[in-house]
């Protein structure tokens, strides 16, 4: 995990390997890396819900 800092203030966090923390319910994450299909599906999902540059649609 990495903290995101802007102008000396923590503004968020980022997981290095987000797919590794996905579970089907509340459970500890599996220590093994996710299968390639899980990583691909997560990437496709995040591509749909995020925008380049971190800007939300409709915000300036």
Backbone as CSV, one residue per row, in Angstrom:
resi,resn,N_x,N_y,N_z,CA_x,CA_y,CA_z,C_x,C_y,C_z
1,UNK,0.840,-1.164,0.000,0.000,0.000,0.000,0.890,1.233,0.000
2,UNK,0.432,2.237,-0.710,1.148,3.509,-0.747,0.176,4.633,-0.412
3,UNK,0.627,5.601,0.353,-0.189,6.777,0.647,0.034,7.811,-0.450
4,UNK,-1.026,8.453,-0.867,-0.940,9.503,-1.876,-0.942,10.849,-1.156
5,UNK,0.052,11.672,-1.438,0.230,12.939,-0.733,0.218,14.077,-1.747
6,UNK,-0.517,15.137,-1.415,-0.548,16.324,-2.266,-0.385,17.546,-1.372
7,UNK,0.597,18.355,-1.648,0.884,19.567,-0.877,1.035,19.249,0.614
8,UNK,1.685,18.114,0.931,1.949,17.757,2.318,0.781,17.129,3.067
9,UNK,-0.333,16.856,2.372,-1.511,16.261,2.996,-1.798,14.910,2.361
10,UNK,-2.090,13.910,3.184,-2.466,12.603,2.649,-3.855,12.729,2.039
11,UNK,-3.989,12.410,0.747,-5.258,12.559,0.041,-5.839,11.223,-0.419
12,UNK,-5.144,10.136,-0.147,-5.670,8.836,-0.546,-4.642,7.752,-0.351
13,UNK,-4.975,6.586,-0.861,-4.073,5.449,-0.769,-4.211,4.623,-2.035
14,UNK,-3.232,3.780,-2.265,-3.212,2.954,-3.467,-2.628,1.588,-3.119
15,UNK,-3.298,0.531,-3.588,-2.766,-0.812,-3.415,-1.938,-1.151,-4.639
16,UNK,-0.777,-1.735,-4.432,0.106,-2.080,-5.537,-0.484,-3.165,-6.416
17,UNK,-1.154,-4.148,-5.824,-1.701,-5.284,-6.571,-3.147,-5.491,-6.141
18,UNK,-4.040,-4.626,-6.606,-5.427,-4.610,-6.164,-6.128,-5.957,-6.344
19,UNK,-5.864,-6.650,-7.438,-6.525,-7.931,-7.698,-6.220,-8.954,-6.606
20,UNK,-5.129,-8.801,-5.940,-4.731,-9.738,-4.897,-5.649,-9.680,-3.668
21,UNK,-6.367,-8.581,-3.496,-7.198,-8.383,-2.317,-8.678,-8.674,-2.557
22,UNK,-9.037,-9.144,-3.733,-10.432,-9.484,-4.021,-10.797,-10.797,-3.361
23,UNK,-11.980,-10.861,-2.789,-12.476,-12.099,-2.191,-13.943,-12.253,-2.570
24,UNK,-14.485,-13.449,-2.386,-15.909,-13.673,-2.652,-16.760,-13.271,-1.459
25,UNK,-16.161,-12.961,-0.367,-16.838,-12.528,0.844,-15.787,-12.025,1.806
26,UNK,-16.164,-11.802,3.046,-15.176,-11.336,4.005,-14.221,-12.472,4.331
27,UNK,-12.974,-12.296,3.996,-11.949,-13.313,4.250,-10.579,-12.663,4.118
28,UNK,-9.600,-13.281,4.711,-8.224,-12.812,4.527,-7.821,-13.046,3.075
29,UNK,-7.022,-12.155,2.532,-6.605,-12.324,1.141,-5.708,-13.556,0.997
30,UNK,-5.810,-14.181,-0.146,-5.010,-15.362,-0.452,-3.563,-14.927,-0.659
31,UNK,-2.604,-15.612,-0.064,-1.201,-15.221,-0.257,-0.690,-15.503,-1.671
32,UNK,-1.400,-16.330,-2.426,-0.990,-16.613,-3.803,-1.474,-15.497,-4.724
33,UNK,-0.752,-15.207,-5.782,-1.198,-14.187,-6.730,-2.512,-14.606,-7.392
34,UNK,-3.329,-13.632,-7.822,-4.586,-13.965,-8.498,-4.325,-14.593,-9.857
35,UNK,-5.317,-15.338,-10.341,-5.179,-15.930,-11.670,-5.257,-14.804,-12.707
36,UNK,-4.654,-14.979,-13.874,-4.652,-13.922,-14.886,-6.056,-13.415,-15.262
37,UNK,-7.056,-14.296,-15.278,-8.410,-13.864,-15.639,-8.954,-12.850,-14.629
38,UNK,-8.656,-13.026,-13.345,-9.110,-12.088,-12.320,-8.474,-10.726,-12.541
39,UNK,-7.185,-10.709,-12.808,-6.488,-9.444,-13.049,-7.056,-8.742,-14.290
40,UNK,-7.341,-9.493,-15.345,-7.886,-8.910,-16.572,-9.275,-8.317,-16.322
41,UNK,-10.142,-9.053,-15.622,-11.488,-8.553,-15.344,-11.465,-7.319,-14.455
42,UNK,-10.589,-7.298,-13.461,-10.471,-6.127,-12.601,-9.999,-4.919,-13.407
43,UNK,-9.026,-5.133,-14.262,-8.524,-4.040,-15.104,-9.628,-3.485,-15.997
44,UNK,-10.409,-4.357,-16.605,-11.507,-3.918,-17.468,-12.553,-3.139,-16.680
45,UNK,-12.865,-3.604,-15.471,-13.837,-2.912,-14.616,-13.327,-1.523,-14.243
46,UNK,-12.080,-1.447,-13.801,-11.524,-0.146,-13.406,-11.437,0.802,-14.594
47,UNK,-11.181,0.279,-15.790,-11.164,1.117,-16.991,-12.537,1.744,-17.238
48,UNK,-13.597,1.018,-16.885,-14.951,1.526,-17.100,-15.355,2.593,-16.088
49,UNK,-14.845,2.512,-14.873,-15.313,3.409,-13.816,-14.334,4.521,-13.466
50,UNK,-13.199,4.581,-14.122,-12.248,5.653,-13.847,-12.023,6.479,-15.102
51,UNK,-11.496,7.666,-14.906,-11.200,8.544,-16.034,-9.726,8.905,-16.002
52,UNK,-9.140,9.170,-17.163,-7.728,9.572,-17.191,-7.506,10.827,-16.362
53,UNK,-6.434,10.876,-15.638,-6.108,12.056,-14.844,-6.861,12.135,-13.533
54,UNK,-7.697,11.140,-13.239,-8.407,11.103,-11.977,-9.574,12.069,-11.868
55,UNK,-9.966,12.711,-12.964,-11.081,13.654,-12.917,-12.393,12.923,-13.080
56,UNK,-13.383,13.340,-12.324,-14.719,12.767,-12.445,-15.456,13.471,-13.569
57,UNK,-16.290,12.747,-14.315,-17.086,13.400,-15.356,-17.943,14.518,-14.756
58,UNK,-18.012,15.643,-15.430,-18.822,16.751,-14.972,-18.117,17.684,-13.998
59,UNK,-16.919,17.345,-13.581,-16.173,18.210,-12.644,-15.094,18.965,-13.405
60,UNK,-14.812,20.178,-13.005,-13.771,20.985,-13.649,-12.740,21.404,-12.646
